Amino acid sequence: MEKKITAPQMFALEHNYLSIGQKCILNDESAGLLNTLLDKLAKLQWNNETERWRFWVSVPRGTIEDFDYADLHEREEYETDDEYEKAWKEWFPNDEYWYEITVAAANGYAVIVVNNSIVLNVDPNTESWNKKDYTDFLQFLIDEVDNIIKLLKDGSYAEKIKSSIPIEYRMGIIKRNALWSISPECMKHDLSDLTEQEIDCFINNVEQDKSVIDKTWRIQDLTAKIYYDACAVCYRAARLKGLEGKTAKEQYGRYADDRDGGLTTIEDTSVDAFEKWFNLSDSEKWKIQNPSHMWEICQGSSYTRIHLYVNKDDAGYYLGLAGGVHCRTEEIVRMYNALRKAGFPVRMFSHQLIAKAISGVDYIGIVPCTDTPSQYWYGGFPLKEVISFINLTDEVFSEEMIQRITEQAEWLEMSLLTQIDG
């Protein structure tokens, strides 16, 4: 059976306004097809789940008329038909494209995801005059599931998928130093301009953490000024700009998040003032200033911000440096080394993960070309100890590099649909 859906149409589905999760209601024909699809999927399971299924489908590039029909570009934008055809082939250079479909359904609710985009989000309680028509797409999925069931019955499904899915859609791992030997650009990205001496210093400092753990290295009389001084050590080590002529407190004001619970309102040089403020509860700090981003000495997103925590136990105060796992690694390495050299008792969060990464002895995850590598910073990769990720389709990799990576990588098993016994 000739497939009705082509790559431009799938692209349009992926990027429609429903991709932000907006709920919709289907017209009668589409609703009936959705029920048929769910009935067929009910005979299958994925990872022992019976209300969520994932499976692969492929579609052809299609014709230039499909590109036109998907309304991705107006013909009027191009002076000639040749230019328009060139744009079509640049958008869709391959003869075939693969997509991972996720379907989840329970209690009348149903969601269909194409790669990472929600295509349908059906809520039985939604009311709308604007009923959506997804008959072609749903019929396509029904046909694909029918074919999967047929292949499962004759025992050829797993082998067909494994042999058919292009390598750039697969998940795998490769030793970081192996990738560095293939792509010096990746090594430059990971290490920036860190020297061997800086790397060795960071790695060897793990032994010195014992003095912090054993409570033999502490600050007894901590003040806000001493904390600002520690922050200034970090800023200078990271080579941040705009430090010239500024005091340590002013540097803190330049880079830290000001939602710090009122730290900057207390007397800078008073031990008692710091201790009194430090011992306040969050609710008490809220009365002074928002404390939701305390100790954030470099503002940023979830994985670009850097924290320099203050901790206290019965032996005194000590610092905790956090950040640099996925990015800003060279900055965190220099900050940690500099704090140690300046005599501050400090522990480095995720020290071993970062030490392995800058030594090149950990693994880098290879993720499907349909995904953004940074999205795996938030989880989703099967191996939790992997902290860095690449796509084989990254423009930094030549065809020869991709071939070498493919040969040296370890490829993870794919999770496939199976039939429910009985």
C-alpha positions in Angstrom: 0.0 0.0 0.0 1.4 3.4 -1.0 1.9 5.6 2.0 -0.4 8.7 2.1 1.8 10.6 4.6 5.2 12.0 3.4 8.0 13.9 5.1 6.7 17.4 4.5 3.4 16.5 6.0 5.0 14.9 9.0 7.1 18.0 9.5 4.0 20.1 9.4 2.3 17.9 12.0 5.4 18.1 14.2 5.4 21.9 14.1 1.7 22.7 14.3 0.3 24.7 17.2 -0.8 21.6 19.0 2.9 20.8 19.6 2.8 22.9 22.7 0.3 20.5 24.2 -3.0 22.3 23.4 -6.0 20.0 23.8 -8.2 19.4 20.8 -11.4 17.6 19.8 -11.6 15.3 16.7 -14.3 15.1 14.1 -16.3 11.9 14.0 -14.3 10.1 11.4 -11.0 10.9 13.1 -12.4 9.9 16.5 -13.4 6.6 15.1 -10.0 6.0 13.6 -8.3 6.9 16.9 -10.4 4.3 18.7 -9.4 1.7 16.0 -5.8 2.6 16.5 -6.1 2.2 20.3 -7.9 -1.1 19.9 -5.0 -2.5 17.8 -2.4 -1.2 20.1 -4.1 -2.8 23.1 -2.9 -6.1 21.7 0.7 -4.9 22.0 3.0 -3.7 24.8 6.2 -1.6 25.1 8.5 -2.1 28.0 5.7 -4.1 29.7 3.5 -1.0 29.5 -0.1 -1.4 28.3 -1.2 2.2 28.2 1.8 3.7 26.4 3.4 2.5 23.2 6.4 3.5 21.1 7.1 2.4 17.6 9.0 3.5 14.5 7.5 4.5 11.2 9.1 5.7 8.0 7.8 8.0 5.3 9.1 8.9 1.9 10.3 12.4 1.0 7.4 12.6 -1.4 6.9 15.0 -4.2 7.4 18.7 -4.6 3.6 18.9 -4.5 3.7 17.5 -0.9 6.1 20.2 0.0 3.7 22.7 -1.5 0.7 21.2 0.2 2.4 21.2 3.6 2.6 25.0 3.3 6.1 25.2 4.6 7.1 27.9 2.2 5.2 30.1 -0.2 6.1 29.6 -3.9 5.9 33.4 -4.2 9.0 33.6 -2.1 11.1 32.2 -5.0 11.7 33.8 -8.3 11.7 30.5 -10.3 10.4 27.0 -10.0 14.0 25.8 -10.0 14.7 27.8 -6.9 11.6 26.4 -5.2 12.6 22.8 -6.1 16.1 23.5 -4.7 14.5 24.6 -1.4 12.4 21.5 -1.3 15.5 19.2 -1.7 17.4 21.2 0.8 14.6 20.8 3.4 14.2 17.1 2.6 17.4 15.8 1.1 16.8 12.1 1.9 14.6 9.6 0.2 13.2 8.3 3.5 12.7 9.7 7.0 12.1 7.8 10.2 9.9 9.0 13.2 9.4 7.6 16.6 5.7 7.6 17.5 4.5 7.6 21.1 0.9 6.9 21.9 -0.5 7.1 25.5 -4.1 6.5 26.4 -6.1 6.0 29.6 -9.6 6.8 30.8 -10.7 8.4 27.5 -7.6 10.6 27.3 -5.2 10.1 24.4 -1.9 11.7 23.3 0.1 11.1 20.2 3.7 12.4 20.0 5.8 12.5 16.9 9.5 12.5 18.0 9.3 15.2 20.6 6.1 17.1 19.5 2.6 16.5 20.6 0.5 16.0 17.5 -2.8 15.1 19.2 -3.9 15.7 22.8 -7.5 14.5 23.1 -9.4 15.2 26.3 -12.9 13.8 26.6 -14.0 16.8 28.6 -12.9 19.3 25.9 -15.6 21.3 24.2 -15.0 23.0 20.9 -16.7 23.8 17.7 -13.4 23.4 15.9 -13.2 19.7 15.4 -9.9 18.5 14.0 -9.5 16.3 10.9 -6.6 13.9 11.3 -8.0 11.1 9.2 -4.9 10.7 6.9 -2.5 10.6 9.8 -4.5 8.2 11.9 -5.2 5.9 9.0 -1.4 5.9 8.3 -0.7 4.9 11.9 -3.3 2.1 11.7 -1.7 0.8 8.6 1.7 0.9 10.2 0.5 -0.9 13.4 -1.2 -3.5 11.2 2.2 -4.1 9.5 3.9 -4.3 12.9 1.5 -6.9 14.1 2.0 -8.9 10.9 5.8 -8.8 11.4 5.5 -9.7 15.1 3.5 -12.8 14.2 6.1 -14.1 11.7 8.9 -13.2 14.1 10.7 -10.7 11.8 9.8 -7.4 13.4 12.8 -6.9 15.7 15.3 -7.8 13.0 13.6 -5.6 10.5 13.7 -2.5 12.7 17.3 -3.0 13.8 18.4 -3.4 10.2 16.3 -0.6 8.9 16.7 2.3 11.3 19.6 4.5 10.1 22.4 4.8 12.6 21.8 8.5 13.2 18.4 7.6 14.9 20.1 5.1 17.3 21.3 5.6 20.9 24.8 4.6 21.8 27.9 5.5 23.8 31.5 6.2 22.9 34.5 6.8 25.2 35.2 10.6 25.4 38.9 10.3 24.6 38.0 8.1 21.6 35.7 10.9 20.3 38.5 13.4 20.9 40.9 11.4 18.8 38.3 11.4 16.0 37.2 15.0 16.4 39.7 17.5 17.9 36.8 20.0 17.7 35.0 18.0 20.3 38.0 18.0 22.6 38.3 21.8 22.2 34.6 22.1 23.1 34.9 20.0 26.2 38.2 21.4 27.5 38.2 24.9 26.1 41.7 26.2 26.9 42.2 24.3 30.2 45.9 23.3 30.6 47.1 19.9 31.7 48.3 21.5 34.9 44.8 22.9 35.7 43.2 19.5 34.9 45.7 17.6 37.1 45.2 20.1 39.9 41.4 19.6 39.8 41.6 15.8 39.7 44.2 15.6 42.5 42.2 17.9 44.7 39.6 15.1 45.3 42.0 13.7 48.0 42.0 17.0 49.8 38.2 16.8 50.2 38.9 14.4 53.0 39.9 17.3 55.2 36.4 18.8 54.7 34.7 15.5 55.2 36.7 14.9 58.4 35.8 18.4 59.7 39.4 19.3 60.1 39.2 22.3 57.7 36.6 25.0 58.5 36.0 28.7 58.8 35.2 29.6 62.4 34.2 33.2 62.0 32.5 33.8 58.7 31.3 37.2 57.5 29.5 38.4 54.4 32.8 40.1 53.3 34.7 36.8 53.5 31.9 35.2 51.4 32.2 38.0 48.9 35.9 37.5 48.8 35.4 33.8 48.0 33.0 34.8 45.2 35.6 37.2 43.9 38.2 34.4 43.8 35.7 32.5 41.6 35.0 35.4 39.3 38.7 36.1 38.7 39.5 32.5 38.2 36.7 32.1 35.6 38.0 35.2 33.8 34.7 36.9 33.9 34.5 40.4 32.4 33.8 43.7 34.1 35.6 43.0 37.4 38.2 45.8 37.1 37.9 48.5 39.7 35.0 46.7 41.6 35.1 45.5 45.2 34.3 41.9 45.9 30.8 42.9 47.0 30.3 44.8 43.8 31.5 41.9 41.7 28.9 39.7 43.6 26.3 42.3 42.7 27.3 42.2 39.1 27.0 38.4 38.6 25.0 36.8 41.5 21.2 36.4 41.6 19.8 39.1 43.9 17.2 36.8 45.2 19.6 35.9 48.0 17.4 36.3 51.1 18.9 39.6 52.1 22.6 38.7 52.3 23.6 42.1 51.0 21.6 43.9 53.6 23.6 42.8 56.6 26.8 44.3 57.9 29.7 43.1 55.8 32.3 42.6 58.5 30.2 41.4 61.4 30.5 37.7 62.4 27.4 38.0 64.6 25.3 39.6 61.8 26.2 36.8 59.4 25.5 34.1 61.9 22.2 35.6 62.9 21.1 36.0 59.2 22.4 32.5 58.3 20.3 30.9 61.0 17.1 32.5 59.9 14.5 30.2 58.4 13.5 30.6 54.7 10.2 32.2 55.8 12.1 34.7 58.0 14.5 35.5 55.1 11.4 36.1 52.9 10.6 39.0 55.1 13.9 40.6 54.1 14.3 39.5 50.5 13.3 36.6 48.2 15.6 33.7 49.1 14.7 31.4 46.2 18.1 31.7 44.5 20.4 31.8 47.5 24.1 31.2 46.9 23.7 31.5 43.1 26.9 33.4 42.4 26.5 33.2 38.6 23.0 33.6 37.2 21.8 31.3 34.5 19.4 28.5 33.4 19.1 25.2 35.2 22.5 24.0 34.0 24.4 27.2 33.4 24.1 28.7 36.8 26.9 28.3 39.4 26.4 28.1 43.2 28.8 28.6 46.0 26.9 27.3 49.0 27.7 28.0 52.7 27.3 25.0 54.9 27.7 24.8 58.7 28.2 21.9 61.2 29.5 21.6 64.7 33.1 22.2 63.4 32.4 25.5 61.6 31.6 26.8 58.1 32.7 25.3 54.8 31.8 26.0 51.1 30.2 23.9 48.4 30.8 24.6 44.7 28.2 23.3 42.2 27.8 23.6 38.5 29.9 22.9 35.4 28.7 19.3 34.8 27.2 19.9 31.3 28.6 23.3 30.4 30.9 26.1 31.9 33.2 23.2 32.9 36.4 25.2 32.4 35.1 27.9 34.6 34.1 25.6 37.5 37.5 23.8 37.3 39.3 27.1 37.6 37.0 28.3 40.4 37.6 25.1 42.4 41.3 25.2 42.0 41.5 28.9 42.9 39.3 28.5 46.0 41.6 25.7 47.2 44.7 27.8 46.5 43.2 30.7 48.4 42.7 28.6 51.4 38.9 28.2 51.5 37.5 24.9 52.8 35.4 23.8 49.8 33.9 20.6 48.4 33.1 20.2 44.7 29.7 18.8 43.9 29.9 16.1 41.1 33.7 16.2 41.4 34.2 12.7 40.1 31.9 13.2 37.1 33.7 16.3 36.0 37.2 14.8 36.7 36.4 11.8 34.5 35.1 14.1 31.8 38.1 16.4 31.6 40.3 13.3 31.7 38.4 11.9 28.8 37.8 8.5 30.5 34.0 8.7 30.7 31.4 8.0 28.0 29.6 10.4 25.7 26.0 9.5 24.8 25.0 9.4 21.1 21.3 10.4 20.8 18.9 10.3 17.9 19.1 13.0 15.3 15.5 14.0 16.1 16.5 15.0 19.6 18.5 18.0 20.9 21.5 16.7 22.9 21.0 19.2 25.7 17.5 17.9 26.4 19.2 14.8 27.9 20.8 17.0 30.6 17.3 16.7 32.2 17.3 12.9 32.1 16.0 10.3 29.6 19.2 8.6 28.7 19.4 5.0 29.9 22.8 5.3 31.5 22.7 7.9 34.3 26.4 8.4 34.6 26.6 9.8 31.0 26.6 13.6 31.2 27.5 14.7 27.6 25.6 14.0 24.4 26.0 14.4 20.6 24.1 13.8 17.4 25.8 12.1 14.5 24.2 14.7 12.2 26.1 17.5 13.9 27.9 19.6 11.2 31.2 19.2 13.1 31.3 15.6 11.9 32.5 14.6 8.4 31.3 11.4 6.8 34.6 9.8 7.6 34.3 10.9 11.3 30.7 9.5 11.4 32.0 6.1 10.1 34.8 6.0 12.7 32.3 6.9 15.5 29.9 4.3 14.3 32.6 1.6 14.4 34.0 2.6 17.9 30.6 3.2 19.6 28.7 0.7 21.7 25.1 0.8 20.4 22.2 0.3 22.9 19.5 -2.2 22.5 16.3 -0.6 21.1 13.0 -1.0 23.0 10.5 -2.5 20.7 6.8 -3.4 20.7 5.9 -7.0 21.6 2.7 -8.9 21.6 0.8 -9.5 24.8 0.7 -13.2 25.6 -2.6 -14.8 24.9 
